[in-house]
Amino acid sequence: MVYLTRRERFNAAHRLYNNQWSEEKNREVFGKCANENFHGHNFELFVTVKGEVDPETGFVVNAHHLSKVIKQEIVEKLDHMNLNKDVDFLEGILPSSENIVIAIWKKLEVLLDDCQLHCIKLIETENIYVEYFG
């Protein structure tokens, strides 16, 4: 089994806020991330796929194709967007990094038929990142 990882970057804003809670509880749990005017991050996204090497191409997956799918279906929909308001596949979801990687996984999983997803890693800040293995 060989693993291949593609890195992409995007900038986006979000607000962590649970509408079922009071303003005070939201501030207590989410701190500055509950700011009503949102806040932004320079995200780094790592998509790792796995599979056997095709003897004809020498590839697990065509990296150009993988890059194109990630850019069209994920990055272009997230970059310079408000994750709470602008992204169809995050609608109704609290856009924490944990929920974002799950949503990205679900979106990519059905689009990649020539390899298998292994991990989605999302770096939110230099000190925080999440990984999802499906």
N, C-alpha and C positions, 0 to 999 in steps of 0.2 A: 504494500500500500504506500503510495506517494501522496504527500500533502503539498498543495500549492496555495500561496496566500497573495491576495491582491489588496493593496492599500489605496484608499481614496480619502479625500478630505471634503468637508463641507462646513459652512457656518450657518448657525440657526439660533433662533430665540425660542424660549419656552418659559412657562410658569408652572411650578409645582403647587397645586392648589386643589383641595378636595371640597367640592361644593356642598357636601353633606356635613362639613365641619364648620365651626365658628371661625371667625377671623383670627381669634386668639389661638385656637388650636392649630390652625394652619401655620401661623407664625412660629409657634412652639415646635412643631414637627419639621417644617420646611425652611425656617429661618428666612434669609434674604431671597431664597429661591421662590418664595410666595409673593414677591413684589408684584403688585397689580400692573405694573408697566413692563413686566417680563424682564428677562436677562438673556445674554447670549453666550455661546461657546464656539470655539474653533474645534470642531470634532474631527477625530481621525477614525476611520472605519477600516477594519481588516476583515476580509472575507476569506476564509480558508476552506478549500474543497479537497476532497480526497478521491482516490481511485487507482486503478491499475494503469500502467503506461501502455498506450496504444502502440503496438509494434510498428505500425506504418508511419505514424507522425512523431513518435517519441514523446508525446504529450499525455498528461492526465486529462487536460482540457486545453482547448485553444485559448491562451491567455488573452488574446485580442478580443475574442468573443465574450469571455468572462468580463473583461473590462467594459465592453460596450453594454452588456446587460446591467451591470452594477451602476454605471453612469446614467443610463436612460431610465431605469426603473427605480433607482434609489436616490442617487446624488442629485439629479436634476429636480427631483420632487422635494428634497429636503434643503438644498442649498439656498441660503438667504431667505428662508421661510420662517414663519411663526408656527412651531410644531403643534401648538394648541388649536390653531385656526385654519391653517393653509394646506395641510397634508391629508389627502383622502384616506390613506391607509392607517392613519393615527386618529381618525375621528372617533370621539367618545372614549379615548384612552388617555389616562394621565401620562404625559410624555416624560417619564423618568427614563434614564438611560437603560434601565432594566427592561422597561416596556418597549422602548424603541428597538432594542436588539431582537426581541421576540417578534415584533411586527416586521422587521427587515427579514428575518429568517422565513417567516410565513410567505412573504412576498417573493423571495428568491427561490425557495424550495420548489415551487411549481414551475419555475422558468428554467431551471438547470437540469436537463435530462441526460446530459452526457457526462455528468460527474455527480458526486454526492457532497452535500454541505457537511462540513465538519465543525466549524466554529465561526461565530460572528463576534468580533471584539470591537467595542466602541470606547474610545478614549474621550472622556468629557473634559478633563483638566489634566495637568501634569501629574496630579496625585490620585485621580480617580479614573478607573476604567471598569467595564463589565465585559464578561464573556458569556456566550450562550452556546450550548452544544445540542440544542434541539430536544 
